[in-house]
């Protein structure tokens, strides 16, 4: 049964823990051509009220000034530890960070995002007081051109912290309200829970979700505070906007990995995974149609995937995806998809 842990914070005691640091936190940042935002990101971490951490700056073969920026921070602050590697992608950079981490806690941050200064202090305090394996907070979407939206202190007025037991963790990942979601960066993880888990190289876009899913199999308890302390900057050049269809299909594969755990999750959780799976297949289909020579075999596979989960289409909120609204209204493959398919056939001729 899900229960509520009342967050009744004594700020003085929390600050004492945060300043001294009863835990050693390893913070991993994968970096690739992030010169525009890297300074803002690192500064928000070095300004944390929780001081006992190492900041692992993993330069993934950047071609801009990011490597030099990393080296400069390492000269200024001994907590910054820089690793330069050949480009291998975000997952490989995070995996290197995991292998280098010395802390009993671990956290991840994207190089173009930033944090409120007491984020780790609050998350670690929640972790200790609830006896959880993972501590999670809310987040805000920020526009690329916007000024940093940092709240300097959250004081004593914190929302209640929801504590999730084993059976409730996966339900929370896949629901919309009070969801811990599948990202890694709004969380502090016990190193013992991460264990030997690494990012898979056969999953793209949804690699965060699969990593989170696999690690949480070992978690007995997770705590969640809805306070949005992580600022996720939406870049116009982000991976989801520029990826090719094969990366979207790897994202689809990520959902197939999670759906294999049908026997250990609730029916509601499985249903949520299924309709998200349909959405990703439709998105892959859109990307396929953008190609000069769409592959008929890929189309047939996407079509088969959607049909295999057609009973879940009816529960998909139309606001989530324009094409899904079409799928709902007319026997699954409605006007938009039919038109797209005709366009696809025309291209094949």
NULOSE-230334 format. One record per residue (C-alpha): x, y, z; residue number from 0. Coordinates in nm, 2 decimals, decimal comma. Layout:
<nodes>
X	Y	Z	NUM
...
</nodes>
This chain:
<nodes>
0,00	0,00	0,00	0
0,13	0,34	-0,09	1
0,17	0,57	0,21	2
0,27	0,93	0,28	3
0,58	1,04	0,47	4
0,52	1,39	0,60	5
0,82	1,61	0,51	6
0,86	1,80	0,83	7
1,21	1,95	0,76	8
1,42	2,10	1,03	9
1,63	2,32	0,81	10
1,92	2,36	1,05	11
1,97	1,99	1,10	12
1,95	1,93	0,72	13
2,20	2,20	0,65	14
2,43	2,05	0,90	15
2,41	1,71	0,73	16
2,44	1,88	0,39	17
2,74	2,08	0,48	18
2,93	1,80	0,65	19
2,81	1,53	0,42	20
2,73	1,19	0,58	21
2,74	1,04	0,23	22
2,99	1,08	-0,06	23
2,79	1,16	-0,38	24
2,93	1,09	-0,72	25
2,77	1,32	-0,99	26
2,82	1,21	-1,35	27
2,79	1,45	-1,64	28
2,83	1,31	-2,00	29
2,95	1,60	-2,22	30
2,95	1,64	-2,59	31
2,98	1,98	-2,76	32
2,81	2,15	-2,47	33
3,01	2,47	-2,45	34
2,71	2,69	-2,45	35
2,55	2,56	-2,13	36
2,83	2,37	-1,96	37
2,94	2,66	-1,73	38
2,58	2,72	-1,61	39
2,54	2,34	-1,54	40
2,87	2,30	-1,35	41
2,82	2,62	-1,15	42
2,48	2,50	-1,03	43
2,64	2,18	-0,90	44
2,94	2,35	-0,74	45
2,70	2,58	-0,56	46
2,51	2,29	-0,40	47
2,44	2,32	-0,03	48
2,54	1,96	-0,01	49
2,92	1,98	-0,03	50
3,06	1,63	0,00	51
3,07	1,51	-0,37	52
3,28	1,44	-0,67	53
3,18	1,58	-1,00	54
3,28	1,34	-1,28	55
3,30	1,54	-1,61	56
3,31	1,28	-1,89	57
3,41	1,45	-2,21	58
3,28	1,23	-2,49	59
3,52	1,34	-2,77	60
3,38	1,70	-2,79	61
3,49	1,91	-3,09	62
3,41	2,25	-2,93	63
3,57	2,42	-2,63	64
3,40	2,18	-2,38	65
3,72	1,99	-2,30	66
3,90	2,31	-2,21	67
3,61	2,42	-2,00	68
3,62	2,09	-1,81	69
4,00	2,13	-1,75	70
3,95	2,48	-1,62	71
3,70	2,37	-1,37	72
3,92	2,09	-1,25	73
4,20	2,34	-1,18	74
3,96	2,56	-0,98	75
3,78	2,29	-0,77	76
3,94	1,96	-0,66	77
3,59	1,80	-0,66	78
3,59	1,82	-1,04	79
3,75	1,52	-1,21	80
3,78	1,52	-1,58	81
3,80	1,22	-1,82	82
3,85	1,27	-2,19	83
3,74	0,98	-2,41	84
3,67	0,90	-2,78	85
3,32	0,97	-2,88	86
3,09	0,68	-2,81	87
2,76	0,84	-2,72	88
2,59	0,95	-2,41	89
2,53	0,60	-2,28	90
2,90	0,51	-2,31	91
3,00	0,83	-2,12	92
2,75	0,75	-1,84	93
2,89	0,40	-1,82	94
3,24	0,53	-1,78	95
3,11	0,77	-1,51	96
2,95	0,47	-1,33	97
3,28	0,28	-1,35	98
3,48	0,57	-1,20	99
3,23	0,67	-0,93	100
3,37	0,65	-0,58	101
3,06	0,76	-0,38	102
2,81	0,55	-0,19	103
2,55	0,76	-0,37	104
2,54	0,84	-0,74	105
2,35	1,10	-0,95	106
2,34	1,20	-1,32	107
2,31	1,54	-1,48	108
2,28	1,64	-1,85	109
2,54	1,90	-1,95	110
2,28	2,15	-2,07	111
2,06	2,14	-1,75	112
2,09	2,30	-1,41	113
1,98	2,24	-1,05	114
1,84	2,44	-0,76	115
2,12	2,48	-0,50	116
1,95	2,26	-0,23	117
1,84	1,98	-0,46	118
2,09	1,72	-0,34	119
2,06	1,83	0,02	120
1,68	1,77	0,01	121
1,70	1,45	-0,19	122
1,97	1,29	0,04	123
1,78	1,40	0,35	124
1,46	1,23	0,21	125
1,67	0,92	0,12	126
1,80	0,89	0,48	127
1,48	0,97	0,66	128
1,27	0,72	0,46	129
1,53	0,45	0,44	130
1,48	0,44	0,06	131
1,71	0,31	-0,21	132
1,64	0,60	-0,45	133
1,53	0,95	-0,39	134
1,34	1,14	-0,66	135
1,22	1,50	-0,72	136
1,01	1,69	-0,97	137
1,15	1,89	-1,26	138
1,08	2,18	-1,49	139
1,10	2,21	-1,86	140
1,30	2,52	-1,95	141
1,32	2,68	-2,30	142
1,67	2,70	-2,45	143
1,67	3,08	-2,47	144
1,53	3,14	-2,13	145
1,72	3,29	-1,84	146
1,80	3,04	-1,56	147
1,50	2,99	-1,34	148
1,68	2,90	-1,01	149
1,51	2,91	-0,68	150
1,77	2,99	-0,42	151
1,61	2,81	-0,12	152
1,30	2,61	-0,06	153
1,29	2,67	0,31	154
1,07	2,46	0,53	155
0,77	2,45	0,30	156
0,83	2,13	0,12	157
0,56	1,91	-0,02	158
0,49	1,57	0,12	159
0,72	1,29	0,03	160
0,55	0,99	-0,12	161
0,72	0,66	-0,03	162
0,67	0,37	-0,28	163
0,72	0,00	-0,19	164
0,83	-0,27	-0,44	165
0,49	-0,33	-0,59	166
0,42	0,04	-0,65	167
0,75	0,15	-0,80	168
0,68	0,04	-1,16	169
0,32	0,18	-1,14	170
0,47	0,52	-1,05	171
0,72	0,51	-1,34	172
0,45	0,47	-1,60	173
0,17	0,70	-1,47	174
0,14	1,07	-1,52	175
0,06	1,21	-1,17	176
0,31	1,18	-0,89	177
0,53	0,98	-1,12	178
0,90	0,91	-1,06	179
0,93	0,87	-1,44	180
1,21	0,69	-1,62	181
1,48	0,96	-1,63	182
1,80	0,92	-1,43	183
1,88	1,29	-1,37	184
1,60	1,37	-1,12	185
1,72	1,11	-0,88	186
1,99	1,02	-0,62	187
2,07	0,65	-0,63	188
2,24	0,43	-0,37	189
2,55	0,29	-0,53	190
2,46	-0,05	-0,41	191
2,13	-0,04	-0,61	192
2,31	0,06	-0,93	193
2,55	-0,22	-0,87	194
2,68	-0,36	-1,19	195
2,41	-0,22	-1,41	196
2,52	-0,03	-1,72	197
2,35	0,15	-2,00	198
2,27	-0,08	-2,30	199
2,42	0,00	-2,64	200
2,12	-0,15	-2,83	201
1,87	0,11	-2,70	202
1,85	0,47	-2,82	203
1,64	0,77	-2,69	204
1,47	0,55	-2,43	205
1,81	0,43	-2,28	206
1,73	0,63	-1,96	207
1,40	0,45	-1,91	208
1,55	0,11	-1,97	209
1,84	0,17	-1,73	210
1,60	0,30	-1,46	211
1,37	0,01	-1,52	212
1,64	-0,25	-1,48	213
1,80	-0,09	-1,17	214
1,47	-0,05	-0,99	215
1,42	-0,42	-1,00	216
1,66	-0,43	-0,70	217
1,50	-0,15	-0,51	218
1,29	-0,22	-0,20	219
1,17	0,14	-0,16	220
1,17	0,47	-0,35	221
1,08	0,81	-0,22	222
0,94	1,10	-0,43	223
0,91	1,47	-0,36	224
0,72	1,66	-0,63	225
0,92	1,98	-0,57	226
1,07	2,07	-0,91	227
1,43	2,12	-0,84	228
1,59	1,99	-1,16	229
1,57	2,22	-1,47	230
1,56	2,03	-1,79	231
1,65	2,25	-2,08	232
1,48	2,17	-2,41	233
1,72	2,22	-2,70	234
1,60	2,26	-3,05	235
1,88	2,04	-3,17	236
1,81	1,77	-2,92	237
1,84	1,40	-3,01	238
1,47	1,33	-3,04	239
1,43	1,61	-3,29	240
1,72	1,50	-3,51	241
1,72	1,12	-3,48	242
1,68	0,89	-3,78	243
1,42	0,61	-3,79	244
1,67	0,35	-3,67	245
1,71	0,53	-3,34	246
1,34	0,56	-3,30	247
1,32	0,18	-3,36	248
1,58	0,13	-3,09	249
1,35	0,33	-2,87	250
1,06	0,10	-2,96	251
1,29	-0,19	-2,86	252
1,34	-0,03	-2,52	253
0,97	-0,07	-2,45	254
0,98	-0,43	-2,57	255
1,25	-0,50	-2,31	256
1,02	-0,35	-2,03	257
0,71	-0,52	-2,15	258
0,88	-0,86	-2,11	259
0,84	-0,80	-1,74	260
0,46	-0,84	-1,77	261
0,45	-1,10	-1,49	262
0,61	-0,88	-1,23	263
0,41	-0,56	-1,29	264
0,04	-0,46	-1,25	265
-0,21	-0,48	-1,54	266
-0,23	-0,10	-1,53	267
0,15	-0,06	-1,56	268
0,16	-0,30	-1,85	269
-0,13	-0,12	-2,02	270
0,06	0,21	-1,99	271
0,37	0,06	-2,14	272
0,16	-0,08	-2,43	273
0,00	0,24	-2,53	274
0,34	0,42	-2,50	275
0,48	0,14	-2,72	276
0,21	0,22	-2,98	277
0,29	0,59	-2,97	278
0,66	0,52	-3,03	279
0,58	0,29	-3,32	280
0,36	0,56	-3,48	281
0,64	0,81	-3,43	282
0,88	0,57	-3,60	283
0,64	0,54	-3,89	284
0,64	0,92	-3,92	285
1,02	0,92	-3,94	286
1,01	0,64	-4,19	287
0,79	0,85	-4,42	288
1,05	1,13	-4,42	289
1,31	0,91	-4,58	290
1,36	0,93	-4,96	291
1,33	0,56	-4,99	292
1,13	0,42	-4,70	293
1,20	0,05	-4,63	294
0,89	-0,16	-4,68	295
1,01	-0,43	-4,43	296
1,04	-0,16	-4,16	297
0,69	-0,04	-4,24	298
0,55	-0,40	-4,22	299
0,72	-0,44	-3,88	300
0,59	-0,12	-3,74	301
0,24	-0,21	-3,86	302
0,27	-0,55	-3,70	303
0,38	-0,39	-3,37	304
0,08	-0,16	-3,36	305
-0,17	-0,43	-3,45	306
-0,02	-0,65	-3,17	307
-0,12	-0,39	-2,91	308
-0,44	-0,26	-3,08	309
-0,65	-0,33	-2,77	310
-0,46	-0,06	-2,59	311
-0,51	0,21	-2,85	312
-0,85	0,30	-2,70	313
-0,69	0,41	-2,37	314
-0,44	0,65	-2,53	315
-0,52	1,02	-2,45	316
-0,57	1,20	-2,78	317
-0,37	1,50	-2,65	318
-0,06	1,29	-2,62	319
-0,01	1,24	-3,00	320
-0,19	1,38	-3,30	321
-0,17	1,05	-3,49	322
-0,31	0,86	-3,20	323
-0,62	1,08	-3,21	324
-0,66	0,95	-3,57	325
-0,60	0,59	-3,46	326
-0,87	0,62	-3,19	327
-1,15	0,75	-3,41	328
-1,15	0,50	-3,69	329
-1,08	0,14	-3,64	330
-0,72	0,20	-3,53	331
-0,58	0,30	-3,87	332
-0,76	0,62	-3,94	333
-0,74	0,89	-4,20	334
-0,40	1,02	-4,11	335
-0,23	0,68	-4,12	336
-0,42	0,58	-4,43	337
-0,30	0,89	-4,61	338
0,05	0,84	-4,48	339
0,05	0,48	-4,61	340
-0,07	0,59	-4,95	341
0,22	0,84	-4,95	342
0,45	0,57	-4,85	343
0,33	0,34	-5,13	344
0,36	0,62	-5,38	345
0,73	0,67	-5,28	346
0,80	0,30	-5,34	347
0,68	0,30	-5,70	348
</nodes>
